[in-house]
Amino acid sequence: MELNTPINAINRVGKTTAAKLKHLGILTVEDLLFYAPFRYDDFSQTTPIDQLTTGGRANIVGEIELINNKRSHRRHLAITEALVSDSSGAVRAVWFNQPFLVKNLKVGDRVSLSGKVEEEYGQATLVSPVYEKLSDSSLGGGLHTQGLVPNYSLTANLTQKQIRFLISQVIDLAKNLVDWLPTEIKQANNLPDLSRAVYTIHFPKSLAEAEAAKRRLAFNELLRLQLRAQISRLGLKQLSATPVIFQEAATKDLVDSLPFKLTADQKRAAWEIIKDIGQSQAMTRLLEGDVGSGKTVVAMLAMANVAWNNCQSALLVPTEVLARQHFNSLSKLLSKTGLSIGLITRTDKKINQAVEKKITADYIAQNADIIIGTHALIQEKINFKNLALAVVDEQHRFGVEQRKALLKKNQPVPHLLSMTATPIPRSLALALYDDLSLSIIKEQPSGRQPVITKIFVEDERSKAYEFIRQEVGRGRQAFVICPLIEESDKLGAKSATAEYGRLKRDVFPELKLGLLHGKLKAGDKEKVFQEFVGGAVDILVATAVVEVGIDVPNATVMMIESAERFGLAQLHQYRGRVGRGEHQSYCLLAEAEAAPKAKERLEAMLKYNNGFDLAKADLEFRGPGEVYGTLQKGFEELKIASLFDFALMSQAKEASKQLLAESPDLANFPLLKEKLGEWEKLIHFE
C-alpha cells in the first residue's frame, strides 16, 4: 500500500464507506493520514471500579458478569444492561437502543469501557460507554477506550470507531511522507518532523505531544498562506498602475449629496484608498468592516474618482442577488454624477437602469464607468476599455487565481481593493494578508440602533408570530431563515419550502409571503427579492442565500429557525440583514434543541453585538477543528490552524520572508517549491 493508494483499497472500505469518506475530502491513504482530530478524550488513566466518581468521564477494565436486554415501558427504549467487575468491585453499564450488544459482548469477555459516570439508584453507572473487547486484537485493543482517544469530524452514518480503525491500518505509512520543510526552519521554530507529527496527531502519548504535532501541521498551512502572500506582493511591486488624481471638489459634492453622514472610519478608509490609487505602483489593500459598517460606500468614492479620471472600475461580488443590489444602490447614489453603471451576470446585462435586452457584456466593459458583476467579469471574452481599479467584495470567497485573472484584464494593471466582513483583528489580518495593506471600519453608520436579540422556545412561538404581525402592521417587513431548502427526516430541521407553505396557510394568511432559496432560477430569485425590496412582500422565507450583503432598510425582524444549527459568525451575518434603517430592529432565535451547550452558545448572541467577539466565542465553544464554515468560511486551506493563533502566524510569516530572501524563486528549496505547486493545484476556488 502506498500514500496515493485509493481509499477504497483499504480493508473494510466498501463503496458506501468510500463515498462517505469522499464527502470528508478523503480520497487516498495520504488524505486519511492528514485528516486530523479536533479533540481528544483523556482516558490515559484506568480507574479501579471502587474509585469511580459521578459527574466525570472514566475508563475501566473488567470482565462481564451479566448482560441482557430489557425494554423501558416509560420511554419505549430498548435498554442493554451489563454488570462489569474488576478486582475492586462491580459497576453497572447501560446502553440505549443497541440491543445487538448482547451478540457482541458475552459473559466472561474482558472489556475496556470509557464514558460518562452518572448516579442511578444511588450507585455509579456508566451511561452509553464506548466499549471494546481487549481479547479482540483486530480492533487494536484499547484504540477507542484507553489513552488519549482522538475524535474526528464526521459525516452521516460514519463513526469515530471506523475512522480510528482505518487510520490505525495505514498509520505506519506516515514514515513515507516527504518532509519538504527545510531543516533550519524546523529547528528555528522548534517543529517536529512531518512523519512524526502525522503519527502523533492521531496517536499521541501525551497532550503536550499532541499539541506539538498540531503546531507543526498548523505551521504548514500558515506557511503556505504566507508564501503565497509574499510571492504575490513581490510580483505586484514590479507592476505599474494608472495613477488616479484625487478630484476633491467632485468628491465633496458627492459626499454632501449622500442621504447619510459618513463615519470618521469611513472617511479615514476612503482617504487611505484614494491616496493609494494616486500612486503609479499598484495598490493592494484590504478593507475590513463588520456587517453593515458601510464598506461599499467607501469603495464607491474610490470608483467615482477613477471615473472622473476617465478610467473604469470593476466590482466583483459572489452572488447575482448581491450584484443586482449593488447595481441598484450605486445607480441611485451616483444618479446626480452622470456616471454610467454597468451590470454583468449570467442572466443580466445592462447599463444604468435601462433594460437593454440585446446588450453584450463586452459592450458594457467598453462603455460603462463602473461595472458590477459576478464571476462573469473575469471571462476571457470580456475586454475592459481602461480598467484602473478592481474591487473584490467578500474577498475570501474568491481565490488568488481569480483575483489575478481580474488584474490581468488591463495593462497597466488595475489597483486592487479587497473587502471582507470576516471578523479578525488587525494584527491577524496583517499577518494573514501580507500582500495587502489594511483599512478597518469599526464604527456603525450614525443613526443605527443595536439589534435587540431574543431566544425563544416552542412554547413561545405564537408570541413571536404575533410580534412579527405587529411589526408588519407598522409598515415594517421580516425575514424567516430556515437551515434547509427541502424537508429532511434525518436532520429534523425546518425547511424553507415547508415553512413557507405552513406560514402562508396557517399563520399569516392575510399577509404577503415570498420564498427565496438557492435552487430557484436566477430570474425567479430576482423577482422575489425585488418584490421584497419594493415592499410588496411582507415576510421573506429564505435560506442562507440572504447571508451576505442583502440590504433592505425597511426589514426590522430576523427570525432564525433551528438557530443552534448555525455558527455564531453566521448568525451574526443574518442579524446584520436587519437594523440597517432608522427603525429599531429585532433578531428572534428559535431554539429547537434544549441541550445546555447549544443554549449557552446561543446566549452569546445576546451578550455580544460585534463579529469579532462572537467569532472568539464560537472558537471557544466549538474548538478550532469545528469552527470551519463559520468564522473561517472560505478559508478551506485552514483545517488545523486557527485565525487566532497570532504567534504561530507571525513565525510562519518570518519563515516565508527568510526563505524568499535566500531564494526568491525557491530554487534552493526544491521540495518546498514542488509542495507549494501541489497546494495551488489542490485548492478549489469557488
Summary of the structure (lengths in Angstrom):
residues: 686
radius of gyration: 28.6
end to end distance: 33.3
largest distance: 90.3
contacts: 2254
relative contact order: 0.09
helix: 41%
strand: 21%
